[in-house]
């Protein structure tokens, strides 16, 4: 049994072979990273006592991740197959047993059949982690942040290499591919995200040029071409957070739905979702994912501009409610049976009003808030009990890299001013709920701001 990461009592390093940025080979010579370590081993004559050694004398044994401290050596003696069992001792215990604990020394004195032998442990390329190999080949001036991190999307490892590491990009890609069995393709982002479709150019660093992936998230399966749509696996917590606020039978308008990370899991909760994306590739993938996850009774896809979709969203929901009134949805589990043995069903009344609008386009979603003005202007004068939706708008806040990090209150005020300007209504700070999603860069944070659509905006007569 090998030692888990983090419990090692020995930390070897691979041989150092620095590669200048002008001399990067097409492929890495893996044989350069083989190292031999001279150890002391005990040849155990009583295999049944192995658990005693491993429990009582653990600190005297070699503890090295992915390496077993028990070695079985098969040999033939007079045509008979024999197996020697060696127990590898900690790397600093010598053949004369100096460095060994007194407890193990005493234990061995009572076992004259145990032999002390030298043993050579060979560690090769496969043993070392990605960051260890990179630290051994990169020049000293590039060791500040070794570029071993990536984001997984399906079978694709997505990297975002800084300029100083680009000369090594092919080797970095190959190492990442070698060290991660689930990775079949390694890509590097080439440019910034397109503000309209949220896609970016990428190049294959290693592996298959296959961008068609299947991603599992929120108990759903998503299939899409990663090179043609937007997907960020780091947002799964945010997806789950918002989805958890949606209740069965509510209606949700997902304005920038992508391939469906909000819409599809919400549909599984029997939330009625009208989901839209302008990118035809995203829309096609969302249509497929709706069918794949069997939520076609609750999720309805659209391929419109976000502003246009907001303007027709109420009409579309009203038409759906008038056409169907209720939905009969079979239980997700085949084992959910009623007293007669038939599969249980849930009857849902389709609402005429939305409970939530999700606007997950952080680079520009705030600029679409003007489309909410007059959303309910076709109704008579509102009463105090008018049910209006919560708006969840995702956005970025960029701070001055030359100034101290702004306080949360300062960021909130800046976002409030942008939202108020887009709504053309002085919404109060207390009416807004701020959730920090993630740090995109040292001076760029992603937020989700939630608020109840103000009546002054919803029933405004000056619709844009």
Secondary structure, DSSP 4 states (H G I P E B T S, - for coil): -BBPTT--S----PPP----TTS--SS--GGGG-EEEEEEEEEES-GGGHHHHHHHTGGGB--BBTBBSEEEEEEEETTEEEEEEEEEBPTT--TT-TT--HHHHHHHHT-TTPEEEEEEEEE-GGGS-HHHHHHHHS-GGG-TT-----EEETTEEEE---GGGGGGHHHHHHHHHHH-TT-SEEEEE-SPPPTTT----EEEEEE----EEEEEETTEEEEEETTTS---GGGHHHHHHHHTT--TT-EEEETT-TTTTTHHHHHHTT-EEEEE-S-HHHHHHHHHHHHHTT-TTTEEEE-S-HHHHHHHHHHHHHHHHHHHSEEEEE-SSTT-B-TTSPBPEEEEEPPSS-SEEEE--TTTGGGGGGGGTTTTTTSSS--TT----EEEEEEEEE--TTSPPPPHHHHHHHHHHHHHHHHTS---GGG-EEEEEEEEETTEEEEEEEEEPPHHHHT-S---
